[in-house]
Amino acid sequence: MKRTLQTAGELISIESALPWVDDLIEEATAGELDSWNFGAPTVAVRVDSTSRAFDRVTWEPLTRGAWKSRVGVVIEDVCSSGFDLQVRVGGDLPEFSFRWRPALRGQAAALLLRSRFILLARAVLIQYPALWRAGLRGRAPLHAPVCTAGDLQPMLAGPAGVGKTTLLTRELASGGHAISDNICVSDGTTAWGLVEPMRVEGAAGRSMPHGRAERPMERRATAMIPDLVVALRRGSASVPTVGRCDTATVARSLVTGTYMAGELRRFWGFAATIAAGTEVGPAHPPVERIAEILAFRLPCAEIVLSRQPGAGLGQLLNRLEAIA
């Protein structure tokens, strides 16, 4: 059965012949499958039932474990996920076909390192194809969610673990909206959220690293236009501080937070291999350029968070307005 998912500004057509992959996709999309089923898909994902290798007899070697032809590329064990991938870009709809063909080491990792495998499989099967397709539009992935905070729609920059999810959770609990927990794509004006479950402390869902568990995001918005960029830092004081910030610091926070993000660590090689094999799409998304556009176009602020959770994001930004 074909399903659709709107994520990262793309509409993905998803078809799987493996029931356990169906379950993985259902969990990974946090109740968003078919929620926005309109328009023509912009990328197709298919998981085959066969474990045979993709035919590459007439294909040209590209690099270790990858081959190319006029219209596509084949990658063995893509991103060490256990799936082989064939990408075809010759028609109007880019097609990502996967086959589960893990080596013994990959099978063991899927069983023993379950949380790690789940996150990696989600990324390879759903998230990376959407992010790659977004790159054809000149958009770049950023480790920077956007949410509502009173009358503002701030984009939150900073490395993983700094406290973005804590602030988002409090805003959502107060009736706010957000586009994602971690990753978005942006063209410098609009930000589109990458669909995935939230990972928070004390949730009742699947256990994840760093003592967190998953739950669906309530009041998710497909896209937002940020009107402020906030660089977050973790401080050692007992109270948070907030103030204006220069554009170069905020742009650097967007870029460094994105490249430090574990969710995107394998994406750069994924996108580059497809670009090298198909000559379609950028060899590297314009992360720095988009970050600079956002930082120079929008007001910039910095919040240094306290040791323990304190004031919410809306309260902190109200202080900023009072300062201004």
N, C-alpha and C positions, 0 to 999 in steps of 0.2 A: 504494500500500500504506500502510495506517495503522500508525504506530508510536506507542509511548508513552514518556514520560520523566517520572520523578519528580524534581522540582527545586523548590527554595524552598518545600517543603511542599505542592506541588501536583502533580497527575497530569495531564500534558498529552497530549492526543491530537494527533498530528502527521500531516498528509497533504500530500504535495507532488506536483504534476504536472510539475515541472521537474527533470530529472536533475541539473543542476549545483547546484540548491538542496538536493537530497537529499544530495549529497556535502558541501556546506557544513554541513548539519545533523549529519551523521554525524561530521564532524571536531569540530564545536562541542560535541558531547555526550560526547566523550572515552570512548567505549565504554559509555556508560550507557543508551543506548536499549534499552528493553524489559527492563532488568536488574531492575526492580521492577514488573513488570506485574501489578498486582492492584488490585481496586476499580474504581469508576467514575471516568472522567476528570472533572476539575473545570474544565477550559478546553480548547477545541478550537482548533487552528491549522491553516489550510489555505492552500496556495499554489496558485493557479490557473495554468493553462497560457495563458490568454488575456491579451492586452495591452490589451484594451478597458477604457475607463474604467468605474468602477462607475456604475450608473444613479442619478442624484440629481436627476432632473427635478422631482420633487415634494418634495424635501428643502429644509429651511430653511437659509440661510447661517448659519454659526456664527462663523467668523472667517476670516481669509485662508487659503484652501486647505483649508477644512473645512466640512462640512455636517452637519445633524442631522435626525433624524426621531423618532417616538415611541419607537422601539426600538433606535436605533443612531446611529452617527456614521461619516462617511467622511472620511478625511484623505489628501490628495494628498502624495506624496513624503514620507512620514512620517519625521521626524527626518533629512531629507535623505539617506535611504537609497536612493532610486530605486524603492522599493515604495509603491504606494498601499495603503491599509488601510481595510477596512470592519469595524466592530465591531458585533455584534448581541447584545443582552443581554435580549431579550424572553422567552426560554425558560429552562429550568433550567440549560443549559450555555452560558456565554458563548462566542461564536464570533468568532475573528479571521481574516479572509480577506485575503490579500495578492495583489497583481498587480504584476509587474515592468514598470514603465513609466518608465524613467529618461529624463530630458532628456539632450541631448548632453553637458552638463557632468557629469551623473551617470555616464554611460557612461565618460567619460574618467577620472573619479575611481576608478571600479571597476577600471580597467585599470592606471592609473599609481600609485595609492595603495592597492595591493592589501591590505596588512596592515590599514590603517585601515578599508577597506571591509569586510573579513572580520569585524572586531570589531563594526562598526556593524550589519551584517546579522544577526549572531548575536543581538545585543542586541534588535533590533526584532522578529525572527521568533520568538524563544524566550524570552529572559530577561525582557523588559519585560512580555509578557502574563502570565507567571508571577508577577512582582512585583506587577502590578496586581491579579491575582486574590487574592494574599496580603493585599493591602490591604483586601479585603472582609471579611476575618476580624479586622481590627484589628491586623495585623502590619505592621512597618515594615522597609524595607531598611536594612542597616548595612554599612559598609565595615569589617567586623570578623570575621575567621574565628575558629572555635573548634577547638581541638585537644586531644589528650591530652599531658600532660607529667608522667610518673610517675603518681602517684595523683590528680593534679589535671586539671581540664578548663577551662583559661583561655580567655577571650575576649580577643583582641588588638586593641586600639584604636590608632589613629594614622594619619597621612596615608600616601598611596602613596609608596613608595620608602624608607620608614624602616627596613625590614628584616624585615617580617612573613614574607615568603615564605622568606627565608633561615632563619629560626627554624623555620618549618613543615617545610621540606625536611629539616632535621637531625632533627627529631622523627620524621618519617615513615621516614627511613632507619634509625632506631633501633627500628622496630617500632610506632610510634605511629599514631594515626588523626586525621583532620581532616574537617571537613564541607565545606570549600571553600578556595580559594586567597585569595579576596578578599571576596566578598559573601555575606551571609546575610540571612535575615529572622527577626525575633524578636517575640514577644509580651511580652517582659519576663521570661520564665522559660525557654522552650526556644528554641533557634536551629536553623533549617533551612538547609542549605547550597544555594547556587546552583551548579548543575553547569556547569563549564567546565574546559578544560585548565589546568594550571599553566604559568606563564611564568617560566622560570628561566634563569640563565646556563649555557651549555654543553650545553643539551639538543639533541637531534637533530631535533626537529620543525620546524614552520613558524616562520620568523623573524618576530619581533615587535619593536616599538619598544624603545628603551633597551638594545639589545644582548642581548635575551633571545630564547629560543625555547620552543616549547610541548612539553609531554609530558603524558600522562594522570596523574591523581593516583592513587597507590596507596593502598589501605586507606581509601577514602572512606567516611565515615559519613553517613547520611541526615540525622540530627539529633543534637544533644547538648544537655545542660542544663549551661551553664557554672556553675562554682562560684567563679569569681574573674574580675575584670576587670583587665587589665593595660594601662596606657597606655605606649606605646613612644615614646621620643625618641632621636634620633641625637645623640651628644655628640662632643667632640673629644679626650677622654682616651684613653689606651692600654688601659684596662680598663673594663668595664661596671660600672654601679652599680645597685643594686636597693633599694627601700624601700617603705614604706607610702605611700599617697597619699589625699588627701581626695576625697570623692565628687564635688564640683563639678568638680574638674579632670578626673576620669575621664569624667564625663558630657559635658563640653565636648569632650574628645578624641574620644569616639564620634560626636558630632554634627558637629564640624568635619571630621573625617576622612571622614565620609560625604558631606558636601556638596563636599568638595574632589576626590572620586574621579571620574576621567574616565569610568569605566564607567557612572556614574549621571547624568552631566551632562545628557543629553537625556531622562532618564526623568521628571523633574518636569513638563516640558511635555507629554509623552506622557500621563501619568496625569491631569493637569489638563484636557486637551482632551477625553479620554474622559468624565471626570466632568461637564464642562460640557455635553457633547452628549447624554449618556444619563441624567444625574441619578442615576447609580449609582456607589457607591464614594466614598471621601473625595477632596476636592479636592487634598489633600496628605496623604501618609502621616504617622502620628504619630511621626516620628523622634525629636524631642526628648523626648516623653513616655516612649517605650520606653527611650531612653538613660538617662533619670533613674531609671526603675524598676530597671533593671539595676544602675546605680551605687549606688543607695541600698539595694538588697536584698543585694548581694554584697560581700565583701571587695574592696578596691581596692589596687592596687599600681602603681608606676611603675618602669620599667626604662629607664635611659639607656645606650644601646648605645655601644660603643667604635668607634674609627675603622675597625678591621678586625674581621672576625668572630672572636668569642672563644668563651666558654662557651655551651653550649646552653641552651635554655629551661628544661629540667628542672633543670639545675645552678643556674641563676639563681634559680629559685623555691625551691629547697632552701635557698639563702642567706636568702631572705625568711622561711622557716619557722624558721631558726636564729635570726634577729633577733627574731622574735615569741616 
